[in-house]
Amino acid sequence: MEFRDDDLKAFEKNGAAPLPAAEDQGYVEHEGARIWYSTYGSGSPVILLHGGLGHSGNWGYQVPALTESGYRAVVLDSRGHGRSTRDGRPYSYELMAADLRAVMDRLLLEKACLVGWSDGACTALMFAAEEPGRVHGVFFFACNMDPGGVKPFAATPASDRCFERHARDYAELSAAPESFRAFVEDVSLMQRTQPNYSVDDLAGVRVPVLVVLGEEDEFIRREHAEYLARSLPAAEFVMLRGVSHFAPLQRPGLFNATMLAFADSVQG
């Protein structure tokens, strides 16, 4: 039977599946931060970028699916998240895109497929806009590219459980475990004010993009996701039925099948 955790009770209790043994793991010193990364398997690289307040361990159901399909899975903790540190500058997606470039340079990755979830999707698309020659394509899941794409926030049992898990993981992994409240405030400020891409900005992103949204997403407007798919020159829109903002955790089989089909299509 396919694993399902629609209400995130399993995730709140235990987190995602543990990541497998790494092929390579370490830190990159970049722009006042130490960025943690880890790689798994071999083959064409797929880089997984997690969402706001989370960390790379949230990809525990996706990494094995990629390695079993012949890909090299690469994860990194965004600055200030998980095991990565930050300096005193405000959070920005531009800084996170620069951190991604630094990790790719350390690992000698000339080009990769990018899979972004929420904040990670924004980071991936910004990187693709700046470095199209280094990106096979962007799997853009559950994110906005201007403030109008966000729904008014209304907590749900699933979002509350996810937040509780993030708080526990932050206390365990962070170099500043006492700073969770400030961390949430700082990340939330970035999310409220960034990104702010115009139609012209979107038209300049020339790599293949799959704009993916859960049918029951708590945060992102469907109309916005469809607008992104229309405005990006090489984009398509896919709706994942029966899941929300947390699809990679709720129904990994559904999410992984869509992710792998995209990776296969852009990397041949």
C-alpha positions as CSV (number, residue, x, y, z in Angstrom):
1,M,0.0,0.0,0.0
2,E,1.3,3.4,-0.9
3,F,2.5,5.5,2.0
4,R,0.2,8.4,2.9
5,D,0.4,11.1,5.6
6,D,-2.3,13.5,4.6
7,D,-2.7,15.0,8.1
8,L,1.1,15.1,8.8
9,K,0.6,13.2,12.0
10,A,3.5,10.9,11.1
11,F,5.7,13.8,10.1
12,E,5.0,15.7,13.3
13,K,5.9,12.6,15.3
14,N,8.9,11.3,13.4
15,G,9.9,13.7,10.6
16,A,10.3,12.5,7.1
17,A,12.1,9.2,6.3
18,P,15.8,9.4,7.3
19,L,18.2,10.4,4.5
20,P,20.4,7.5,3.3
21,A,24.1,7.3,3.8
22,A,25.8,10.2,2.0
23,E,28.4,9.9,-0.8
24,D,29.7,13.4,0.1
25,Q,28.9,15.9,2.9
26,G,30.3,19.1,4.2
27,Y,30.1,22.9,4.4
28,V,30.7,25.7,1.9
29,E,31.8,29.0,3.4
30,H,30.0,31.7,1.4
31,E,28.9,35.3,2.0
32,G,29.2,35.2,5.8
33,A,27.5,31.8,6.1
34,R,28.4,28.1,6.4
35,I,26.1,26.2,4.0
36,W,25.6,22.5,4.7
37,Y,25.3,20.1,1.7
38,S,25.1,16.4,1.1
39,T,25.0,14.2,-2.0
40,Y,23.6,10.7,-2.7
41,G,24.1,8.3,-5.5
42,S,25.6,9.0,-8.9
43,G,24.5,10.1,-12.3
44,S,23.0,13.4,-13.6
45,P,22.5,15.7,-10.6
46,V,19.1,16.8,-9.2
47,I,19.3,19.5,-6.5
48,L,16.5,19.6,-4.0
49,L,15.8,22.9,-2.3
50,H,13.6,22.8,0.8
51,G,10.9,25.2,2.0
52,G,11.0,28.0,4.5
53,L,11.7,27.0,8.2
54,G,12.5,23.5,7.0
55,H,15.8,21.7,6.2
56,S,17.2,19.0,3.9
57,G,15.8,16.2,5.9
58,N,12.3,17.1,4.7
59,W,13.3,15.4,1.4
60,G,13.7,12.0,3.0
61,Y,11.1,10.4,0.7
62,Q,12.5,12.0,-2.5
63,V,16.2,11.3,-2.2
64,P,15.9,7.5,-2.5
65,A,13.4,7.8,-5.4
66,L,16.0,9.8,-7.3
67,T,19.0,7.6,-6.6
68,E,17.0,4.5,-7.4
69,S,16.2,6.1,-10.8
70,G,19.9,6.7,-11.6
71,Y,20.2,10.3,-10.5
72,R,22.7,12.0,-8.1
73,A,20.6,13.7,-5.5
74,V,22.0,16.8,-3.9
75,V,20.5,18.6,-0.9
76,L,21.6,21.7,1.0
77,D,20.2,23.6,4.0
78,S,19.3,27.2,3.1
79,R,21.3,29.8,5.1
80,G,20.1,30.0,8.7
81,H,18.1,26.8,8.2
82,G,19.0,23.3,9.5
83,R,22.8,23.0,9.9
84,S,23.6,26.1,7.9
85,T,24.5,29.4,9.6
86,R,23.8,33.0,8.5
87,D,25.3,36.5,9.1
88,G,23.4,39.5,10.2
89,R,22.0,40.5,6.8
90,P,18.2,40.0,6.2
91,Y,17.2,36.9,4.5
92,S,16.8,37.1,0.7
93,Y,16.2,34.7,-2.1
94,E,19.1,36.4,-4.0
95,L,21.5,35.4,-1.3
96,M,20.1,31.9,-1.2
97,A,20.5,31.6,-5.0
98,A,24.1,32.7,-4.6
99,D,24.6,30.0,-1.9
100,L,23.3,27.5,-4.4
101,R,25.9,28.6,-6.9
102,A,28.6,28.2,-4.3
103,V,27.5,24.6,-3.6
104,M,27.4,23.7,-7.3
105,D,30.9,25.2,-7.7
106,R,32.2,23.2,-4.7
107,L,30.8,20.0,-6.2
108,L,32.0,20.9,-9.7
109,L,28.4,20.6,-11.1
110,E,28.2,22.4,-14.4
111,K,24.5,21.9,-14.8
112,A,21.6,20.4,-12.8
113,C,17.9,19.9,-12.6
114,L,16.5,22.0,-9.7
115,V,13.5,20.8,-7.6
116,G,12.2,23.6,-5.3
117,W,9.5,23.4,-2.7
118,S,8.0,26.7,-1.6
119,D,10.9,29.1,-0.7
120,G,13.2,26.6,-2.5
121,A,11.2,27.0,-5.7
122,C,11.6,30.7,-5.6
123,T,15.4,30.3,-5.1
124,A,15.5,27.8,-7.9
125,L,13.7,30.1,-10.4
126,M,15.8,33.1,-9.5
127,F,19.0,31.0,-10.0
128,A,17.7,29.8,-13.4
129,A,17.0,33.4,-14.4
130,E,20.6,34.4,-13.6
131,E,22.4,31.2,-14.7
132,P,20.2,29.5,-17.4
133,G,23.3,27.7,-18.8
134,R,23.6,25.8,-15.5
135,V,20.0,24.6,-15.2
136,H,18.3,21.8,-17.1
137,G,15.0,22.8,-15.8
138,V,13.1,23.9,-12.6
139,F,10.4,21.8,-10.9
140,F,8.6,24.7,-9.2
141,F,6.4,23.4,-6.4
142,A,4.0,25.5,-4.3
143,C,5.4,29.0,-4.4
144,N,4.7,32.5,-5.6
145,M,6.8,35.0,-7.5
146,D,5.1,38.1,-6.4
147,P,3.1,39.0,-3.2
148,G,-0.2,38.8,-4.9
149,G,0.1,35.0,-5.3
150,V,-0.3,34.3,-1.6
151,K,-3.6,33.5,0.1
152,P,-4.5,35.1,3.4
153,F,-3.0,32.9,6.1
154,A,-5.3,30.5,7.9
155,A,-3.7,27.8,10.0
156,T,-4.8,24.2,9.5
157,P,-4.0,21.1,11.5
158,A,-1.5,20.0,8.9
159,S,0.3,23.4,8.9
160,D,0.4,23.4,12.7
161,R,1.9,20.0,12.8
162,C,4.5,21.0,10.2
163,F,5.4,24.0,12.2
164,E,5.8,21.9,15.4
165,R,8.1,19.6,13.5
166,H,10.2,22.5,12.2
167,A,10.6,23.9,15.7
168,R,11.9,20.5,17.0
169,D,14.2,20.1,14.1
170,Y,15.6,23.6,14.5
171,A,16.3,23.0,18.2
172,E,18.2,19.8,17.3
173,L,20.1,21.0,14.2
174,S,20.8,24.7,14.4
175,A,24.0,26.3,15.8
176,A,21.6,28.9,17.4
177,P,18.9,26.6,18.8
178,E,17.6,29.3,21.2
179,S,16.8,31.7,18.2
180,F,13.8,29.9,16.7
181,R,11.3,32.8,17.3
182,A,13.7,35.3,15.7
183,F,14.3,32.9,12.9
184,V,10.6,32.6,12.1
185,E,10.1,36.4,12.2
186,D,13.1,37.0,9.9
187,V,12.0,34.3,7.4
188,S,8.4,35.5,7.5
189,L,9.5,39.1,6.7
190,M,11.3,37.8,3.6
191,Q,8.2,35.8,2.5
192,R,5.9,38.8,2.9
193,T,8.1,41.2,0.9
194,Q,9.8,38.9,-1.6
195,P,9.9,38.0,-4.4
196,N,8.4,40.6,-6.7
197,Y,8.9,39.4,-10.3
198,S,7.1,41.3,-13.0
199,V,5.7,39.7,-16.2
200,D,8.8,40.9,-18.0
201,D,11.0,39.3,-15.4
202,L,9.2,36.0,-15.9
203,A,9.6,36.3,-19.6
204,G,13.3,36.3,-19.2
205,V,13.5,32.8,-17.6
206,R,14.4,30.7,-20.6
207,V,14.7,27.2,-19.0
208,P,11.9,24.5,-18.9
209,V,9.7,25.0,-15.8
210,L,7.0,22.7,-14.4
211,V,4.8,24.8,-12.2
212,V,3.2,22.4,-9.8
213,L,0.6,23.0,-7.1
214,G,-1.3,20.8,-4.7
215,E,-5.1,21.0,-5.2
216,E,-5.6,21.9,-1.5
217,D,-2.5,24.2,-1.1
218,E,-3.0,26.4,2.0
219,F,-0.8,29.3,0.9
220,I,-0.6,29.7,-2.9
221,R,-3.4,30.8,-5.2
222,R,-4.1,28.5,-8.1
223,E,-4.7,31.5,-10.3
224,H,-1.2,32.6,-9.5
225,A,0.3,29.3,-10.4
226,E,-1.6,29.2,-13.7
227,Y,-0.4,32.8,-14.4
228,L,3.2,31.7,-13.8
229,A,2.8,28.9,-16.3
230,R,1.4,31.2,-18.9
231,S,4.1,33.9,-18.3
232,L,7.2,31.7,-18.3
233,P,8.3,31.0,-21.9
234,A,8.9,27.3,-21.4
235,A,6.5,26.3,-18.7
236,E,3.6,24.0,-18.0
237,F,1.2,23.7,-15.1
238,V,0.4,20.5,-13.2
239,M,-2.2,20.1,-10.4
240,L,-1.6,17.4,-7.8
241,R,-4.9,16.1,-6.7
242,G,-5.8,15.5,-3.1
243,V,-2.7,17.0,-1.6
244,S,-1.7,20.4,-0.2
245,H,1.4,22.5,0.3
246,F,3.0,19.5,1.9
247,A,2.6,17.0,-0.9
248,P,6.2,15.6,-0.7
249,L,5.4,14.4,2.8
250,Q,1.7,13.6,2.3
251,R,1.8,11.4,-0.8
252,P,5.4,10.9,-1.8
253,G,4.5,8.4,-4.5
254,L,2.4,10.9,-6.3
255,F,4.9,13.7,-5.9
256,N,7.9,11.6,-6.9
257,A,6.3,10.3,-10.1
258,T,5.7,13.8,-11.2
259,M,9.2,14.9,-10.2
260,L,10.9,12.0,-11.9
261,A,9.0,12.4,-15.1
262,F,10.1,16.1,-15.3
263,A,13.7,15.2,-14.5
264,D,13.7,12.6,-17.3
265,S,12.1,15.0,-19.7
266,V,14.7,17.8,-19.2
267,Q,17.8,15.6,-18.9
268,G,17.0,13.0,-21.6
